[in-house]
Amino acid sequence: MAILMLATACNRNTGGMDYTLEGQMMTTPSLTPVPGADWHLFERAVVDGALQAEDVVASAESDEAGAFSVTFPRRSSYSLRWTAAAEGHFDAAGTLNPDELLPNVTESLTVPLFPVCTLHVNLSSIAPQDSTDVITFNLGEDFPCACCPTDALTLSGVDADSSWQCLMFGDAWMTWGADLDVALIGQPEGLFMDSVFCPAFGSAELNITW
């Protein structure tokens, strides 16, 4: 009986050495599935008491329903970091807590991906103009990506103009503000604030003249 119990215990300890993760790629905020998205999992593990360099331990591509599944070996993970990339979306990244992963238990992960929208900004002065006319303009929404800048831009004088384009999250509003000081009496001046909607996977234009 003792031999049988020992053999059973040894079998339990050597089994189940893989983790399984099922994920779902979703465009946010529309919550539509994202097919063809690439997902990678990077691990730093402790092996023989030494912290190893980061390795890719799992990769997958989402199917037509935006779903993916990976299985990777169970080790003494120090950290687990994932990245996701899909056409028309901003890259995403996150972490997993190794202490919350259990062998033989399938974990789930929802990966939100923000769609890209291109904002075109056009600022220009038109007649009548004066050399002392001044406008200070800035975009108001700061998205957590390499997106549209919110720094103030000051333009002055005759034929002042500035045009550029930048990226922002799609299906979102971009607020803006303009402080205008003009010489000609009767022209609109003062502080102006408004917003423009930028659709997912599309573009929007913000045109301001003074």
The 8 nearest C-alpha neighbors of each residue, nearest first, counted from 0:
[[1, 3, 2, 4, 5, 6, 7, 8],
 [0, 2, 4, 3, 5, 6, 7, 8],
 [3, 1, 5, 0, 4, 6, 7, 8],
 [2, 4, 0, 6, 5, 1, 7, 8],
 [5, 3, 7, 1, 6, 2, 8, 0],
 [6, 4, 8, 2, 7, 3, 1, 9],
 [5, 7, 3, 9, 4, 8, 2, 10],
 [8, 6, 4, 10, 5, 9, 3, 11],
 [9, 7, 11, 5, 10, 6, 4, 12],
 [10, 8, 6, 12, 11, 7, 5, 13],
 [9, 11, 7, 8, 13, 12, 14, 6],
 [12, 10, 8, 9, 14, 13, 7, 15],
 [11, 13, 9, 10, 14, 8, 15, 7],
 [14, 12, 10, 11, 9, 15, 16, 8],
 [15, 13, 11, 12, 16, 10, 9, 17],
 [14, 16, 102, 17, 103, 13, 11, 12],
 [17, 15, 73, 14, 72, 102, 18, 13],
 [18, 16, 72, 73, 71, 15, 102, 70],
 [17, 19, 102, 71, 70, 73, 72, 103],
 [20, 18, 70, 105, 69, 106, 17, 71],
 [19, 21, 106, 69, 105, 68, 107, 70],
 [22, 20, 68, 107, 67, 106, 108, 69],
 [23, 21, 108, 67, 107, 109, 66, 68],
 [22, 24, 66, 109, 65, 110, 25, 108],
 [25, 23, 110, 65, 33, 32, 111, 66],
 [26, 24, 32, 111, 30, 31, 33, 112],
 [27, 25, 112, 30, 31, 113, 111, 29],
 [28, 26, 29, 30, 113, 112, 111, 25],
 [27, 29, 30, 26, 170, 113, 31, 111],
 [28, 30, 27, 31, 26, 25, 170, 32],
 [31, 29, 26, 27, 25, 28, 32, 111],
 [30, 32, 26, 25, 29, 33, 27, 28],
 [33, 31, 65, 25, 64, 24, 26, 34],
 [32, 34, 65, 24, 25, 26, 36, 31],
 [35, 33, 65, 63, 62, 61, 36, 64],
 [34, 36, 61, 60, 62, 37, 33, 85],
 [35, 37, 85, 61, 60, 34, 84, 33],
 [38, 36, 60, 84, 83, 59, 85, 35],
 [37, 39, 83, 59, 58, 82, 60, 36],
 [40, 38, 58, 82, 81, 57, 41, 83],
 [39, 41, 81, 57, 55, 80, 56, 58],
 [42, 40, 55, 80, 54, 79, 56, 81],
 [43, 41, 79, 53, 54, 78, 44, 55],
 [44, 42, 53, 78, 77, 51, 52, 76],
 [43, 45, 76, 77, 75, 51, 50, 42],
 [44, 46, 50, 49, 75, 48, 51, 76],
 [45, 47, 49, 48, 44, 50, 51, 75],
 [48, 46, 49, 45, 50, 51, 75, 44],
 [47, 49, 46, 45, 50, 51, 44, 75],
 [50, 48, 45, 46, 47, 51, 44, 52],
 [51, 49, 45, 44, 46, 48, 52, 43],
 [52, 50, 44, 43, 45, 49, 53, 46],
 [51, 53, 43, 54, 50, 44, 42, 45],
 [52, 54, 43, 42, 41, 51, 55, 44],
 [55, 53, 41, 42, 56, 52, 43, 40],
 [54, 56, 41, 40, 57, 42, 39, 53],
 [55, 57, 40, 41, 54, 71, 42, 58],
 [58, 56, 40, 39, 55, 71, 69, 59],
 [59, 57, 39, 38, 40, 69, 56, 60],
 [58, 60, 38, 37, 67, 61, 39, 69],
 [61, 59, 37, 36, 35, 38, 67, 62],
 [60, 62, 67, 65, 66, 35, 34, 36],
 [63, 61, 34, 65, 64, 66, 35, 67],
 [62, 64, 34, 65, 61, 35, 33, 66],
 [65, 63, 62, 66, 32, 34, 33, 61],
 [66, 64, 32, 33, 34, 24, 61, 62],
 [67, 65, 23, 61, 62, 64, 22, 24],
 [68, 66, 61, 22, 21, 60, 59, 23],
 [67, 69, 21, 20, 22, 59, 70, 66],
 [70, 68, 20, 19, 57, 21, 71, 59],
 [71, 69, 19, 18, 20, 17, 57, 72],
 [70, 72, 18, 17, 57, 56, 69, 73],
 [73, 71, 17, 16, 18, 74, 70, 56],
 [72, 74, 17, 16, 18, 71, 75, 102],
 [75, 73, 76, 72, 44, 45, 16, 46],
 [74, 76, 45, 44, 77, 73, 46, 97],
 [77, 75, 44, 74, 78, 43, 97, 45],
 [76, 78, 44, 43, 45, 75, 79, 97],
 [79, 77, 43, 76, 42, 80, 97, 44],
 [78, 80, 42, 95, 41, 94, 43, 97],
 [79, 81, 94, 41, 40, 93, 95, 42],
 [82, 80, 40, 93, 39, 92, 94, 41],
 [83, 81, 92, 39, 91, 38, 93, 40],
 [82, 84, 38, 91, 37, 90, 92, 39],
 [85, 83, 90, 37, 36, 91, 38, 82],
 [86, 84, 36, 88, 87, 37, 35, 83],
 [85, 87, 88, 84, 36, 89, 35, 114],
 [86, 88, 115, 114, 200, 85, 89, 116],
 [89, 87, 114, 115, 86, 113, 85, 112],
 [88, 90, 113, 114, 115, 91, 112, 87],
 [91, 89, 84, 83, 88, 92, 85, 112],
 [90, 92, 83, 82, 112, 89, 84, 93],
 [93, 91, 82, 81, 83, 90, 94, 80],
 [92, 94, 81, 80, 82, 95, 91, 79],
 [93, 95, 80, 79, 81, 96, 92, 78],
 [94, 96, 79, 97, 80, 93, 78, 81],
 [95, 97, 98, 99, 94, 79, 100, 78],
 [98, 96, 99, 100, 95, 76, 78, 79],
 [97, 99, 96, 100, 101, 76, 95, 77],
 [98, 100, 97, 96, 101, 95, 106, 102],
 [101, 99, 97, 98, 102, 96, 18, 106],
 [100, 102, 104, 103, 99, 18, 105, 98],
 [103, 101, 18, 104, 15, 17, 16, 100],
 [102, 104, 15, 101, 105, 18, 17, 19],
 [105, 103, 102, 101, 106, 19, 18, 100],
 [106, 104, 19, 20, 103, 107, 21, 18],
 [105, 107, 20, 21, 104, 19, 108, 100],
 [108, 106, 21, 22, 20, 105, 109, 23],
 [107, 109, 22, 21, 110, 23, 106, 20],
 [108, 110, 23, 22, 24, 111, 107, 25],
 [109, 111, 24, 23, 25, 108, 112, 22],
 [112, 110, 25, 27, 26, 24, 109, 113],
 [113, 111, 26, 27, 25, 88, 91, 110],
 [112, 114, 27, 88, 89, 26, 168, 115],
 [115, 113, 88, 169, 199, 168, 87, 200],
 [114, 116, 169, 88, 168, 200, 87, 199],
 [115, 117, 169, 201, 200, 202, 167, 199],
 [118, 116, 202, 166, 165, 167, 201, 203],
 [117, 119, 203, 165, 164, 202, 204, 166],
 [118, 120, 164, 204, 163, 205, 203, 117],
 [121, 119, 205, 163, 162, 164, 204, 206],
 [120, 122, 162, 206, 161, 205, 207, 119],
 [121, 123, 207, 161, 160, 208, 206, 162],
 [124, 122, 160, 208, 159, 161, 207, 125],
 [123, 125, 209, 208, 159, 158, 160, 126],
 [124, 126, 209, 127, 128, 123, 208, 158],
 [127, 125, 128, 124, 209, 158, 129, 157],
 [126, 128, 125, 129, 183, 124, 209, 157],
 [129, 127, 126, 157, 125, 130, 132, 124],
 [128, 130, 131, 132, 157, 156, 182, 127],
 [129, 131, 156, 157, 132, 128, 155, 182],
 [130, 132, 129, 156, 133, 182, 155, 181],
 [131, 133, 181, 156, 155, 129, 130, 180],
 [134, 132, 155, 180, 154, 179, 131, 181],
 [135, 133, 179, 154, 178, 153, 180, 136],
 [134, 136, 153, 178, 152, 177, 151, 154],
 [137, 135, 177, 152, 151, 176, 134, 153],
 [136, 138, 151, 176, 149, 175, 150, 152],
 [139, 137, 175, 149, 174, 140, 176, 148],
 [138, 140, 174, 175, 149, 137, 141, 173],
 [141, 139, 173, 174, 138, 142, 149, 175],
 [142, 140, 149, 139, 143, 148, 147, 146],
 [141, 143, 144, 140, 146, 167, 168, 147],
 [144, 142, 141, 145, 146, 168, 167, 140],
 [145, 143, 146, 142, 89, 167, 141, 147],
 [146, 144, 147, 143, 166, 142, 167, 148],
 [147, 145, 166, 167, 144, 165, 148, 142],
 [146, 148, 165, 166, 167, 149, 145, 141],
 [149, 147, 150, 146, 138, 141, 165, 137],
 [148, 150, 138, 137, 139, 151, 141, 147],
 [151, 149, 148, 137, 152, 138, 136, 139],
 [150, 152, 137, 136, 149, 135, 153, 138],
 [151, 153, 136, 135, 137, 150, 154, 134],
 [152, 154, 135, 134, 136, 151, 155, 133],
 [155, 153, 134, 133, 159, 135, 152, 160],
 [156, 154, 133, 132, 159, 134, 131, 153],
 [157, 155, 130, 132, 131, 159, 129, 158],
 [156, 158, 130, 159, 128, 129, 155, 124],
 [159, 157, 124, 160, 156, 125, 123, 128],
 [158, 160, 157, 124, 123, 156, 155, 154],
 [161, 159, 123, 122, 158, 124, 162, 154],
 [160, 162, 122, 121, 123, 163, 159, 120],
 [163, 161, 121, 120, 122, 160, 164, 119],
 [164, 162, 120, 119, 121, 165, 161, 118],
 [163, 165, 119, 118, 120, 117, 166, 162],
 [164, 166, 147, 118, 117, 146, 119, 167],
 [165, 167, 117, 146, 147, 116, 118, 115],
 [168, 166, 146, 116, 147, 115, 169, 117],
 [167, 169, 115, 114, 116, 113, 171, 170],
 [199, 168, 170, 116, 198, 114, 115, 171],
 [171, 169, 198, 199, 197, 168, 196, 172],
 [170, 172, 169, 197, 196, 168, 173, 198],
 [173, 171, 196, 195, 197, 194, 174, 170],
 [172, 174, 195, 194, 140, 196, 175, 139],
 [175, 173, 194, 139, 193, 140, 138, 172],
 [176, 174, 138, 139, 193, 192, 194, 137],
 [175, 177, 192, 137, 191, 136, 138, 193],
 [178, 176, 136, 191, 135, 190, 179, 192],
 [177, 179, 190, 135, 189, 134, 191, 136],
 [180, 178, 134, 188, 189, 133, 177, 190],
 [179, 181, 133, 188, 132, 134, 189, 178],
 [182, 180, 132, 183, 188, 133, 179, 131],
 [181, 183, 132, 129, 184, 131, 180, 128],
 [184, 182, 181, 186, 185, 129, 128, 127],
 [185, 183, 186, 182, 181, 187, 188, 180],
 [184, 186, 183, 187, 188, 182, 181, 127],
 [185, 187, 184, 183, 188, 181, 182, 209],
 [188, 186, 185, 189, 181, 179, 209, 184],
 [187, 189, 179, 180, 186, 181, 190, 178],
 [188, 190, 179, 178, 180, 191, 187, 177],
 [189, 191, 178, 177, 179, 192, 188, 176],
 [190, 192, 177, 176, 178, 189, 193, 179],
 [193, 191, 176, 175, 177, 190, 194, 174],
 [192, 194, 175, 174, 176, 191, 195, 173],
 [195, 193, 174, 173, 175, 172, 196, 192],
 [194, 196, 173, 172, 174, 197, 205, 193],
 [197, 195, 172, 171, 173, 198, 194, 203],
 [196, 198, 203, 169, 171, 170, 202, 116],
 [199, 197, 170, 169, 201, 116, 200, 202],
 [169, 198, 200, 170, 201, 114, 116, 115],
 [201, 199, 116, 115, 114, 87, 198, 169],
 [202, 200, 116, 198, 199, 117, 197, 203],
 [201, 203, 117, 116, 118, 197, 198, 204],
 [202, 204, 118, 197, 119, 117, 205, 196],
 [203, 205, 119, 118, 120, 206, 202, 121],
 [204, 206, 120, 119, 121, 207, 203, 195],
 [207, 205, 121, 122, 120, 204, 208, 119],
 [208, 206, 122, 121, 123, 205, 209, 120],
 [209, 207, 123, 124, 122, 125, 206, 121],
 [208, 124, 125, 123, 207, 187, 179, 126]]
